[in-house]
Amino acid sequence: MPLGNTSNTAAKHRKARLLRAMTLLAMGMTPVATWAQTSADTQSLDTVTVTGTIPTYGDTPPPAFAGGQIAAGGRVGLIGERDAMDVPFNVISYTSELMENQQSQTLGDTLQNDASVSVGLGFGIYGEAYKVRGFNLTGDDVAYGGLYGVLPRQIINSDLAERVEVFKGASAFTSGIPIGGNGGIGGTVNIEPKRAGNEPMLNLSSGYRSDGYGEVGVDASQRYGDQQQWGARVSATRGRGDTAIDDENQRDTSAVVGLDYRGEQGRILLDVGHQKLTLDNGRSSVNTGVATQVPAAPDASLNYTPSFGGTALETNFGMVRGEYDLTDSWTAFAALGGNRTLEGIVSATPTLTDDAGNASVNDFETSNHIDNFASQAGLRGYVLTGPVSHDITVGYSSAYRKFDTDWSFLAAGTTNIYNPVDLSRPEGTPFVGGSVTRTRSQGVTLSDTLGFIDDRLLLTLGARYQELEIDERPNADSSNRYADRRVTPAVGAVFKTTENVSLYANYVEALQDGGTVTDTTAMNFGQHLGIARAEQHEVGAKFDYGNLGGGISLFQIELPSAAVFDGVGNLDNEQRNRGLELSLYGEPTPGVRLFSSATWIDAKLTRTQDGNEGNDATGVPEYRFVFGGEWDTPFIERLTATGRVLHTGSQYADVANDLQLDSWTRLDLGLRYTTPLGGADWVWRAGIDNVTDENYWSGASTSFANYLVQGEPRTFKLSATVEF
């Protein structure tokens, strides 16, 4: 029984549907049609939905589509979990079943399945960074159950997630401004916590990946009470060993406990987690430096970063959520969460000094202490005004961060990315610095989705009032404070042409910190530039034929950025991304499951002050294709073959468009065998990522400087899971 859908609540919803049916009859109206939405965890189940019903949403994710790999829907910020066919946005989710079968280790491994998302590394460090629709999204700005600032930063382990939900497009209206500073322009990512199901579960697992990394894990859940109203789930993983990159060693521990209560009118959810990761001799990205062309990628397993490079990250986090049904059609909700993170980074990024692969290396050490706190509260309701329905949400959300950092810098020597030298830690007096930054983002969202023609036409109107406050203290004697506020509108429409096809369109905006004037020649050097406002226009179509689903969307996003004109810093630069997205998923025939997507993006610098107007934006591939699927072989019962092809087009690593990365293709293959043994199901998985061991630059990271990110080498993965 999904959370929040108790028998008592279901009875109330049936009563509400009956009342509306009586109202329609009294008005002499006849419903135009009944509408079928199809979704199931592993098979197609046709469910007839009576027009005018109170929608189900909140914290209950939509069920998985046919095949169990994709859920056609996800969390739409404060509006809650929604079916994709009912919202004027592009939202899709990846299930824990897909993550387990692909043996995903991090969030980035899972997001590789979406052609609208590119995965790379952050600013000279070892944390994952993403681009959605060609705009930056950092690991700091990934939500947990809809809350920003709860999850670990930099690297997020896949085993913390029940769902990975991708909302594509500008998200200020639904989610506000994330506190990490990069996110919400091209889209957002939300991780849904693990929950106890109706049946008891105990899974024990072990795994291995080249060249010596082993891990063990446990995932257990149980429900209690005469109506199974209490639930508990515990998931923990421990791993350590050498990776497929030469001399790189990783130690990883993660654990999460999820408790829940579902009563007749209220639901309460509590999640507490811990993640600790240590990476020794980590391979970092490569700074392009003074190179006049992109160098050929070194051998995929070669580690060209000195052995003193690495990172240590430890995060403790927690979140409590609650919902309470005030009436049959109104629900109050609230959530609180936060984390404490301790992070140490020793960055030894090679910076190219010529076109032959020679590079300088610095010892850049950073120590971060980060405290986050986030909250939400609001009401969701359903109202009828004659033949028009109203699906209303009013909600407040906030996020606060205190970021205390200290750093030191010292030159370490020279190396070559093809013939690396293992440099020693430098000695001497480093250049040191530090700062404390406090960021507060808060706002109120009001949304009303009006249903016409028995909810065949859904019109969403809304706005968000948003505040952003930043207090930067480079030292104890100075403070640079800034505050700004904006109202951002949203308009969207969905028209259900048939029971299987929805057309949609939207105009929404994204908001983010416009940053500080960094050009020392500007008269307002050091001044904050306020909130940058991006505009999005999007049209598209979605289809759901039971066993097969997908969609198409066309979008344009325009984002202003910092510039200096006539000696004054402002937000007069602009990047415009236009794109086309396609998706196809489901189980078209028994035993064959697929998930595929494609994205083409034309990312242009439409307005600049440095002569680069009209150039392609950096770090945005021209196109990206993902073709993945599974096949239950007919010749060996319970044996499944899996495969995935990733293809990414060329992209530029500099604004002058002199440094162009080649396109690349990666092939991943695997097998899965399931057999009953000793009263349990044993699941054996074997996989190879980058089967052909391609040497390639996977992308260009462009935060503060131009970085080349190398693709992972061929990696063998084995795992065994016992499911009791």
Buried (B, 14 or more C-beta within 10 A) or exposed (E): BBBBBBEEBEEBBEEBBEEBBEBBEEEEEEBEEEBEBBBBBBBBEEEEBBBBBBBBBBBBBBBBBBBBBBBBBBBBBBBBBBBBBBBBBBBBBBBBBBBBBBBBBBBBBBBBBBBBBBBBBBBBBBBBBBBBBBBBBBBBBBBBBBBBBBBBBBBBBBBBBBBBBBBBBBBBBBBBBBBBBBBBBBBBBBBBBBBBBEEEBBBBBBBBBBBEBBBEBBBBBBBEEEBBBBBBBBBBBBBBBBBBBBBBBBBBBBBBBBBBBBBEBBBBBBBBBBBBBBBBBBBBBBBBBEBEEBBEBBEBBBBBBBBBBBBBBBBBBBBBBBBBBEEBBBBBBBBBBBBEBBBBBBBBBBBBBEEEBBBBBBBBBBBBBBBBBBBBBBEBBBEBEEBEBEBBBBBBBBBBBBBBBBBBBBEBBBBBBBEBEEBEEBEEEBEEEBBBBBBBBBBBBBBBBBBEBBBBBBBBBBBBBBBBBBBBBBEEEEEBEBEBEBEBEBBBBBBBEEBBBBBBBBBBBBBBBBBBBEBEEBEBEEBBBBBBBBBBBBBBBBBBBBBBBBBBBBBBBBBBBBBBEEEBBBBBBBBBBBBBBBBBBBBBEEEBBBBBBBBBBBBBBBBBBEEBEEBBBBBBBBBBBBBBBBBBEEEEEEBBBBBBBBBBBBBBBBBEBBBBBEBBEBBBBBBBBBEEEEEBBBBBBBBBBBBEEBBBBBBBBBBEBBBBBBBBBBBEBBBBBBBE
